[in-house]
Structures are given as structure tokens and as C-alpha cells.
Amino acid sequence: MEQEIIRLDGVSKIFYSENGHEVLAVDKVDLSIQESEFVCLLGPSGSGKSTVLRMLAGLTPASSGKVSVLGEEVVGPRPEASMVLQDYSLLPWRSVLENVAFGLELRRVPKEERIRIATEMVEKVGLGDFLHAAPYELSGGMQQRAAIARALATDPRILYMDEPFGALDAFTRRQMQQELLSLWLKDKKTVLFVTHSVEEAVYLATRIVVMSARPGRIIADFPVDIPYPRRSSDSEFGRLVDELMHLLMELAYER
């Protein structure tokens, strides 16, 4: 039996505007994720998807309810998890290799060992020829590869990804999706991936969790049983995309 690795119990998040008004961003979310699942959190902009991710990553506290990882309440960032953001967040004064090694450096891994691990990860994501390049010398897709390599270098059990391919062109986005899937199929790390793209969710996920518009609530949970590699031309792929699009359109009309 697979181990539950992520759990949200009745989790809500309230933000406060400058004039003191309460804004309920996430409302009473219950969610359980098993180890090795690739879960896409899907919903319209402003539905609280990124807020859920940040609460799990320990970057912002829940207002109520309980956020747990590996059976322990989350009170801050945890060593079992890494995060990949949309804006890459590479340090401009460091080379690709130094960026990828950064998390290992923070964990005080000896220099020789962290350089070895970081070099392997850079080569694994296809950037072996750019080890000593600066981030500004890379394309957007290459920078995102470096960000993913940095996240994976610490060998996390959980990978949180917040719209990581949202800024890429369509071709590069699909290329990055394929590379991410290839890495996931080898190691089966637990992935929670935020997106507002229905096609991206169906292409990647073993399971799709749908959130409503603000305040964000979980309104649907779809297992995705389509075998990899998936093709958008397949009938089952198209059927699930249509079903999810219909659901999201209904949500839009209800606002």
C-alpha cells in the first residue's frame, strides 16, 4: 500500500487587504496525496492553487485547518521537498553549475560531492554544454531546465511546481513537459503541479484536482488512467479535456 505523503484537513487561508478587509482565498480544503502520484492542481486564475502550494511548502501558514507532510504538521520549509517557480529564480551572479549546487551548499554538502551531484543533474536535463554559462546566456526553456535540476539535486521526495512552464512558448512548453515526464517516470517522486491549462494537466497527471474560483474549494478529483506517452489526438485524451473544460466553463458562468 502506498504511503500518504501530503494531507490537508479543513485548510483555509485568509489574507488582509491594506484597509484591513478579509479576503478568503482558500476555504476548507481537504486533500490527500499518496507517494509517487503526479497530481495537477487545476483551476482558474485566483482560485488559490498557488496559495495551497505555498502552505504545503511552508512558505505561508494556514489560517485554519492542518497542513501535514509525512504525518507531521508543516511549520516551515521541509528538507523532503523542493519547489520550482514560473520565474526560474536563478541567481544571476552564479553559473548554471553553481545555481544547481546551491541547495546542496545550503545543506553543507562537501564541495567535491556537491559539484559531482550538480554536474550529473545538469547533464541529466541536457545542459552539459552550459555548465559554466550565466543564466542570462540561456533561453527561457534552458533556464527552466536549470531550475528543475536545482530542485532535483537535493533528491527530494516531493516536488512542488507552480506554473513552471507558463512563460514558455508552445513548442518549448511541450518539450519541457516531455522532459519532466521522462524524469518523473524514472524516479516517481511525488509531484504537485499547479496549472490553469487543461491540456497540460491531462498530458502530465496521474490525477487532476480541480479548484473553484475564489474562495478556492476542491470541487472535483479526476484519476487519469491514460497510458504514457499521451497524445492529444487520442480519443480518451480529448474526452477528458472536454469534460474538464465544460466544468471550468460552468464555474466561470457561476461567478
C-alpha positions, -999 to +999 in steps of 0.1 A: +000+000+000+014+034-010+021+059+018+002+091+022+027+118+019+006+150+017-025+159+037-047+189+040-075+188+066-101+216+065-074+241+054-084+278+049-064+309+042-074+345+048-054+374+035-059+410+047-060+440+024-043+473+031-076+487+046-080+456+068-107+438+048-105+400+050-101+381+017-109+344+019-085+328-006-089+291+002-119+276+020-119+243+039-098+223+016-094+185+022-068+167+001-047+135+004-018+127-019+000+093-020+037+089-026+047+088-063+015+104-075+018+132-101-011+155-091-021+186-111-040+213-093-062+228-119-084+259-117-090+294-130-067+323-120-073+334-085-086+300-073-060+296-046-039+270-063-006+287-056-016+295-021-022+258-014+012+251-028+029+278-006+011+264+025+024+229+018+059+243+011+059+260+045+061+295+029+029+308+043+008+295+073-027+283+070-053+304+088-072+273+100-071+236+095-040+214+094-013+210+067+008+178+070+037+162+051+048+127+060+024+128+090+040+159+105+024+193+106+041+218+083+055+248+102+081+259+077+101+246+047+109+209+049+141+191+036+119+165+018+105+190-006+118+213-034+099+240-053+101+252-089+085+285-098+075+301-131+102+328-130+131+304-127+146+322-097+182+316-108+209+336-091+223+358-119+258+360-105+262+322-104+269+299-132+244+271-141+265+246-121+267+269-091+230+275-092+222+238-093+246+232-065+231+260-043+207+238-023+234+213-016+257+241-004+230+253+020+228+217+034+266+218+039+274+190+014+311+189+009+322+209-022+336+179-042+304+159-036+280+188-044+299+196-076+296+159-087+259+158-079+252+191-096+272+182-127+252+149-130+219+168-127+229+195-152+238+167-177+206+149-169+185+179-180+205+183-212+226+213-202+260+196-201+275+221-226+264+250-204+278+241-170+297+274-167+273+297-185+255+325-168+217+324-166+213+354-190+231+334-217+203+307-216+169+307-233+138+306-211+135+268-216+171+263-207+168+284-175+138+263-165+158+231-170+184+246-147+157+254-121+144+218-123+179+204-120+185+226-089+152+213-073+161+177-080+198+180-069+188+176-032+170+143-041+136+155-027+107+131-021+083+159-031+084+184-059+061+214-058+058+231-092+039+264-096+031+271-133+067+263-142+061+263-179+036+292-181+060+317-196+073+294-223+063+293-260+041+264-270+068+243-286+093+248-256+065+241-232+057+207-247+094+199-248+097+207-211+066+187-203+081+157-221+114+161-202+097+164-169+077+133-175+108+114-185+124+124-152+093+115-132+089+081-148+124+072-138+122+083-101+085+085-094+089+114-070+057+129-056+047+159-077+021+186-070+019+207-102-002+239-104-016+249-138-045+266-153-040+247-186-064+218-191-043+202-218-011+204-197-029+187-168-042+159-189-008+154-206+011+151-173-010+140-144-019+107-128-047+126-111-063+161-116-077+180-087-100+209-097-104+241-076-132+266-079-128+303-083-122+323-051-126+313-024-108+282-036-125+249-028-119+214-043-149+206-065-136+176-085-110+149-084-102+130-116-079+100-119-062+099-152-057+064-165-044+072-200-011+054-205+021+073-212+032+087-236-001+106-242-012+122-274-037+150-277-051+133-308-062+102-287-100+100-281-097+095-244-073+125-241-098+146-259-128+133-239-112+142-206-101+177-219-137+184-230-151+172-196-127+194-177-132+224-200-170+220-196-166+220-158-144+251-158-168+269-181-196+262-157-175+276-129-169+308-149-207+313-155-214+308-118-192+337-108 
